[in-house]
């Protein structure tokens, strides 16, 4: 709901696709199986991630090879999904075009493009408005991506970052936002003790792309003073609206899903059970929703201060 709100309020000019999800009651042969979340896949399509078709049949002439592409960063370069490692040492997975329907020259193009972008990001001119990182990375989609992840307090929000590139557009765009299951305190790990996640930006308090500051794109972006100012300005414009949207969604779930929640926990009585990395949940669903409300309000207030600091901690 955060990402959807930001796209509606002067966000990414491409209006990047935001996956829709709904809670559904699942039955198998009339036997109730519980409450589940059904969500869209992130795919290339006019009504989803609207990048141009690029497959084997399209070819690899200069007028088509520039797009479209969909990528995802991967923290573990030994992961089988990794197609190449960047110069800084983290993996990239090609989400589109698919590995079974591409030309190798297409992959070589985007590999070179990403590495050129990364080289500029870590160059002496990295914060230059014309020749620096903005030449390769879209600033507005990056701002909204960071705001979404930071409001959620997503501890591993930056290690698997989605990117896309349109044809004849010389920039990488950030999104769609995906996988925020470690947000709102649902992960009690503290990767960098000097940056407690509850008091820090996730850029610093969460997991890094290569496990360290000097090779993490987001830590590098944050060194740009003008960029930090742009994030703060955008945040001040949207924070009240975002807060209202989040709290309204929590209220909606409590109001409309009571019967389903009770049935689910009768089927699967684990509502008081802590998972591997998460803290012990509240004793009941209503109390847990109040925890989410409190965390949302506190996080929104904290970010206004954190966005002013170069290291994302007070």
Buried (B, 14 or more C-beta within 10 A) or exposed (E): BBBBBBBEEEBBEBEBBBBEEEBEBEEEEEEBEBBEEEEBEBEBEEEBBBBBBBBEEBEBEEEBBBBBBBBBBBBEBEEEEBBBBBEBEBBBBBBBBEEEEBBEEBBEBBBEBBBEBBBBBBEEEBBBEEEBBBBBBBBBBBBBBBBBBBBBBBBBBBBBBBBBBBBEBEBBBBBBBBBBEBBBBBBBEBBBEEBEBEEBBBBBBBBBBBBEBEBBBBBBBBBBEEBBEBBBEBBEEBBEBBBEBBBEBBEEBBEEBEEBBEBBBEBEEEBEEEEEEBEEBBEEBEEBBBBBBEBBEEBBEBBEEBBEBEBBBE
